[in-house]
Amino acid sequence: MSTLTISILTFCGVIVLGLLILRPVMGIYVDSYAVRLRPKKENEETAADKPKDSALLMLCRTIGELVLSIMPALADKRTVELLTQANYRTPQHLAIYVGIRSLVAGSILLMGCLGATSNPMVLILSVPGAVLGWLIPNFFLAGRVKTRQAQILRELPIIIDLMIVCAQAGLGLLMAVDKVSKEVGDSCPVLAKELEQLINDVKVFAKSVPHALREMGERCGVDELINMAAALIAAEAKGADISYPLQQQADALRDRLKRKKEEEAGKVPVKMVPVIMFFVMPLILAPMLGPAIVTIMTAIGPIMQQVK
């Protein structure tokens, strides 16, 4: 094979490898560019994420449905609450989650049984490993919940300010919620979907406004959002202006966020101590003490040889 052919094949291979590596980045750019150009899709009837179509998820879903049919108690209140707060709210999500836990724990037990033929201790150790594999998905789910709640907490002051503006302009509660949910779809996507779900609960499912507000606070699990819902329910029951309780909630929320940032800033020096000790101090001490140590070792060397 000639050198030219090898060069062309190498160049094509490098190009293909680069495209494969940059595929996620290009996908994100194309999606963000398409969002700016394409018309907005019709709103979904629910704010929950839809399960993705993949063979692995279908396998987990099948295993989860089988396990839930045998042991329905696995769908306990805490698990359903975490899935709801993480925006995984359909029965398919519950089956996939139970299937993932069962698959991980079963795989560990299976490997333990296969390894027990040569060493019975492996089977004994596989039992706590299976328990750990059953519990590990809970940590990832709790992390997802915390991330989503932190995003809701960041978006909530913007939503409250816009609702105050709508209330002061003479709009009612539902009209203000509907107007805000349509305007903040790009800047506050999480709460925009929750507000759309609130509107659908009232208009489509014929739920009362207080009940829909309570459900919104419970499915998000954010105390500030629950307090705002309670204040709106009280104002709506009394027929009072909703701008005043919203203003109080906005002030209290910003005060809490300010105190939280001050606490995080106060923890920064403590967090910097390990970094300084392991990364900064060696760089400072090496040029300062290095020449002195070399000089001392050079001076002590002949004395040590004479002693020997």
C-alpha positions as CSV (number, residue, x, y, z in Angstrom):
1,M,0.0,0.0,0.0
2,S,1.4,3.4,-1.0
3,T,2.2,6.2,1.3
4,L,-0.5,8.4,-0.2
5,T,-3.2,5.8,0.4
6,I,-2.1,5.4,4.0
7,S,-2.1,9.2,4.5
8,I,-5.6,9.5,3.0
9,L,-7.0,6.7,5.2
10,T,-5.3,8.1,8.3
11,F,-6.8,11.6,7.5
12,C,-10.3,10.1,7.1
13,G,-10.0,8.1,10.3
14,V,-9.0,11.2,12.2
15,I,-11.9,13.2,10.8
16,V,-14.4,10.4,11.7
17,L,-12.9,10.1,15.2
18,G,-13.2,13.9,15.7
19,L,-16.8,14.0,14.5
20,L,-17.7,11.2,16.9
21,I,-16.0,13.0,19.8
22,L,-17.6,16.4,18.9
23,R,-21.1,14.8,18.2
24,P,-22.5,15.7,21.7
25,V,-21.3,19.3,21.4
26,M,-22.6,19.7,17.9
27,G,-25.9,18.2,19.0
28,I,-26.3,20.7,21.8
29,Y,-25.5,23.6,19.3
30,V,-28.0,22.3,16.7
31,D,-30.7,21.9,19.3
32,S,-30.2,25.3,20.8
33,Y,-30.1,26.9,17.3
34,A,-33.3,25.0,16.3
35,V,-35.1,26.2,19.4
36,R,-34.5,29.8,18.3
37,L,-35.9,29.1,14.9
38,R,-38.6,26.5,15.0
39,P,-42.1,27.5,16.3
40,K,-42.9,26.5,19.9
41,K,-44.5,23.1,20.3
42,E,-47.9,22.6,21.8
43,N,-47.8,22.4,25.6
44,E,-48.0,19.0,27.1
45,E,-50.8,18.1,29.5
46,T,-48.3,17.2,32.3
47,A,-45.0,18.7,33.5
48,A,-43.4,15.2,34.0
49,D,-40.6,14.1,31.8
50,K,-41.4,11.3,29.3
51,P,-39.4,8.0,29.5
52,K,-36.9,7.7,26.7
53,D,-37.2,4.9,24.2
54,S,-34.2,2.5,24.5
55,A,-33.8,-1.2,24.8
56,L,-32.1,-1.0,28.2
57,L,-34.9,1.1,29.7
58,M,-37.5,-1.2,28.2
59,L,-35.7,-4.1,29.9
60,C,-35.6,-2.3,33.2
61,R,-39.3,-1.4,32.8
62,T,-40.2,-5.0,32.2
63,I,-38.2,-6.2,35.1
64,G,-39.7,-3.5,37.3
65,E,-43.3,-4.3,36.4
66,L,-42.6,-8.0,37.1
67,V,-41.1,-7.2,40.5
68,L,-43.9,-4.8,41.4
69,S,-46.5,-7.4,40.4
70,I,-44.9,-9.8,42.9
71,M,-44.0,-7.2,45.6
72,P,-46.2,-4.1,45.4
73,A,-44.9,-2.9,48.7
74,L,-41.7,-1.8,47.0
75,A,-43.6,1.2,45.6
76,D,-43.6,2.8,49.1
77,K,-44.6,6.4,49.8
78,R,-41.0,7.7,50.1
79,T,-40.0,6.3,46.7
80,V,-43.1,7.7,45.0
81,E,-42.4,11.1,46.7
82,L,-38.8,11.2,45.5
83,L,-39.8,10.2,42.0
84,T,-42.5,12.9,41.9
85,Q,-40.1,15.6,43.2
86,A,-37.5,14.5,40.6
87,N,-40.2,15.0,37.8
88,Y,-40.5,11.2,37.2
89,R,-44.2,11.0,37.8
90,T,-45.6,8.3,35.5
91,P,-46.1,4.6,36.4
92,Q,-43.5,3.8,33.7
93,H,-40.9,5.8,35.7
94,L,-41.7,3.9,38.8
95,A,-41.3,0.6,37.0
96,I,-38.0,1.6,35.4
97,Y,-36.7,2.8,38.8
98,V,-37.6,-0.5,40.5
99,G,-36.2,-2.4,37.5
100,I,-32.9,-0.6,37.8
101,R,-32.6,-1.4,41.5
102,S,-33.6,-5.0,40.9
103,L,-31.2,-5.4,38.0
104,V,-28.2,-4.0,39.9
105,A,-28.9,-6.1,43.1
106,G,-29.6,-9.2,41.0
107,S,-26.4,-8.8,39.0
108,I,-24.4,-8.6,42.2
109,L,-26.1,-11.7,43.6
110,L,-25.6,-13.6,40.3
111,M,-21.9,-12.8,40.2
112,G,-21.7,-13.9,43.9
113,C,-23.3,-17.2,43.0
114,L,-21.0,-17.8,40.1
115,G,-17.9,-16.9,42.2
116,A,-19.1,-19.1,45.1
117,T,-18.0,-22.3,43.3
118,S,-14.4,-21.5,44.0
119,N,-14.8,-19.5,47.2
120,P,-17.9,-19.7,49.4
121,M,-17.0,-16.4,51.1
122,V,-17.9,-14.6,47.8
123,L,-21.5,-15.6,48.2
124,I,-21.6,-14.3,51.8
125,L,-20.0,-11.0,50.7
126,S,-22.4,-10.7,47.8
127,V,-25.4,-10.3,50.1
128,P,-24.3,-6.9,51.6
129,G,-23.1,-5.9,48.1
130,A,-26.6,-6.6,46.7
131,V,-28.1,-4.5,49.5
132,L,-25.7,-1.7,48.7
133,G,-26.6,-2.1,45.0
134,W,-30.3,-1.8,45.9
135,L,-29.7,1.4,47.9
136,I,-27.2,3.2,45.5
137,P,-29.9,4.4,43.0
138,N,-31.6,6.3,45.9
139,F,-28.5,8.5,46.2
140,F,-28.7,9.4,42.5
141,L,-32.4,10.1,42.7
142,A,-31.9,12.3,45.8
143,G,-29.2,14.2,43.9
144,R,-31.6,14.8,41.1
145,V,-34.3,16.0,43.5
146,K,-31.8,18.5,45.1
147,T,-30.7,19.8,41.7
148,R,-34.2,20.4,40.6
149,Q,-35.3,22.0,43.9
150,A,-32.2,24.3,43.7
151,Q,-33.3,25.3,40.2
152,I,-36.8,26.0,41.4
153,L,-35.5,28.1,44.2
154,R,-33.5,30.2,41.7
155,E,-36.5,30.7,39.4
156,L,-39.0,31.4,42.1
157,P,-38.1,35.1,42.7
158,I,-38.5,35.9,39.0
159,I,-41.9,34.2,38.9
160,I,-43.1,36.0,42.0
161,D,-42.0,39.4,40.7
162,L,-43.8,38.8,37.4
163,M,-47.0,37.7,39.2
164,I,-46.8,40.9,41.3
165,V,-46.7,42.9,38.1
166,C,-49.7,41.0,36.7
167,A,-51.7,41.4,39.9
168,Q,-51.0,45.1,40.1
169,A,-52.2,45.3,36.5
170,G,-55.6,44.0,37.5
171,L,-55.3,40.3,36.5
172,G,-56.7,37.5,38.6
173,L,-54.8,34.6,40.0
174,L,-55.3,32.1,37.2
175,M,-54.9,34.8,34.5
176,A,-51.6,35.9,36.1
177,V,-50.4,32.3,36.4
178,D,-51.3,31.6,32.8
179,K,-49.6,34.8,31.6
180,V,-46.4,34.2,33.5
181,S,-46.2,30.6,32.4
182,K,-46.3,31.6,28.8
183,E,-43.7,34.3,29.1
184,V,-41.0,32.5,31.2
185,G,-40.7,29.3,29.2
186,D,-37.1,30.0,28.2
187,S,-35.8,31.7,31.3
188,C,-37.6,29.6,34.0
189,P,-38.4,26.2,32.3
190,V,-39.0,24.2,35.4
191,L,-41.5,26.5,37.1
192,A,-43.1,27.4,33.7
193,K,-44.0,23.7,33.3
194,E,-45.3,23.5,36.9
195,L,-47.5,26.6,36.3
196,E,-48.8,25.0,33.1
197,Q,-49.6,21.9,35.0
198,L,-51.4,24.0,37.5
199,I,-53.5,25.6,34.8
200,N,-54.3,22.2,33.3
201,D,-55.3,20.8,36.7
202,V,-57.8,23.6,37.1
203,K,-59.1,23.9,33.5
204,V,-58.9,20.3,32.3
205,F,-59.2,18.1,35.4
206,A,-61.6,20.5,37.1
207,K,-59.7,20.8,40.3
208,S,-60.2,23.7,42.7
209,V,-57.5,26.4,42.7
210,P,-56.5,25.7,46.4
211,H,-56.2,22.0,45.7
212,A,-54.1,22.6,42.6
213,L,-51.8,25.0,44.4
214,R,-51.3,22.5,47.3
215,E,-50.5,19.7,44.8
216,M,-48.0,22.0,43.0
217,G,-46.1,22.7,46.3
218,E,-46.2,19.0,47.3
219,R,-44.9,17.6,44.0
220,C,-42.0,20.1,44.0
221,G,-41.1,19.7,47.6
222,V,-39.8,23.3,48.0
223,D,-40.8,25.0,51.3
224,E,-40.8,28.4,49.7
225,L,-43.1,27.3,47.0
226,I,-45.4,25.7,49.5
227,N,-45.5,28.9,51.6
228,M,-46.3,30.9,48.5
229,A,-49.1,28.5,47.6
230,A,-50.5,28.8,51.2
231,A,-50.3,32.6,51.0
232,L,-52.1,32.6,47.6
233,I,-54.8,30.3,49.0
234,A,-55.4,32.5,52.0
235,A,-55.6,35.7,49.9
236,E,-57.9,34.0,47.4
237,A,-60.2,32.8,50.2
238,K,-60.4,36.3,51.6
239,G,-60.8,37.9,48.2
240,A,-57.8,40.2,48.9
241,D,-55.2,41.5,46.6
242,I,-52.6,38.8,45.9
243,S,-49.8,41.3,45.3
244,Y,-49.2,42.0,49.0
245,P,-48.6,38.4,50.1
246,L,-46.5,37.8,47.0
247,Q,-44.4,40.9,47.9
248,Q,-43.9,39.5,51.4
249,Q,-42.9,36.1,50.0
250,A,-40.5,37.7,47.6
251,D,-38.8,39.7,50.4
252,A,-38.6,36.7,52.7
253,L,-37.2,34.5,49.9
254,R,-34.5,37.0,48.9
255,D,-33.5,37.5,52.5
256,R,-33.1,33.7,52.9
257,L,-31.1,33.4,49.7
258,K,-28.9,36.3,50.8
259,R,-28.2,34.6,54.1
260,K,-27.5,31.3,52.4
261,K,-25.0,33.0,50.1
262,E,-23.3,34.7,53.1
263,E,-23.1,31.3,54.8
264,E,-21.5,29.8,51.7
265,A,-19.0,32.7,51.5
266,G,-18.1,32.1,55.2
267,K,-17.3,28.5,54.5
268,V,-14.9,29.3,51.6
269,P,-11.8,29.9,53.8
270,V,-12.4,26.5,55.6
271,K,-12.7,24.7,52.3
272,M,-9.6,26.4,51.0
273,V,-7.4,25.0,53.8
274,P,-6.8,21.5,52.2
275,V,-6.2,23.1,48.8
276,I,-3.6,25.4,50.3
277,M,-1.9,22.7,52.4
278,F,-1.6,20.2,49.5
279,F,-1.2,22.3,46.4
280,V,0.0,25.8,47.4
281,M,2.3,25.3,50.3
282,P,4.5,22.7,48.5
283,L,5.0,25.2,45.7
284,I,6.1,27.9,48.2
285,L,8.3,25.7,50.4
286,A,10.1,23.9,47.6
287,P,12.0,26.9,46.2
288,M,12.5,28.3,49.8
289,L,13.8,25.2,51.6
290,G,15.1,23.3,48.6
291,P,18.5,25.1,48.3
292,A,19.0,25.1,52.1
293,I,18.4,21.3,52.3
294,V,20.8,20.7,49.4
295,T,23.5,22.8,51.1
296,I,23.0,21.0,54.5
297,M,23.2,17.6,52.9
298,T,26.4,18.6,51.0
299,A,28.0,19.8,54.2
300,I,26.9,16.8,56.3
301,G,27.9,14.3,53.6
302,P,31.8,14.2,54.4
303,I,31.1,14.2,58.1
304,M,28.8,11.1,57.8
305,Q,31.4,9.4,55.7
306,Q,34.1,10.0,58.3
307,V,31.9,8.6,61.1
308,K,31.4,5.5,59.1
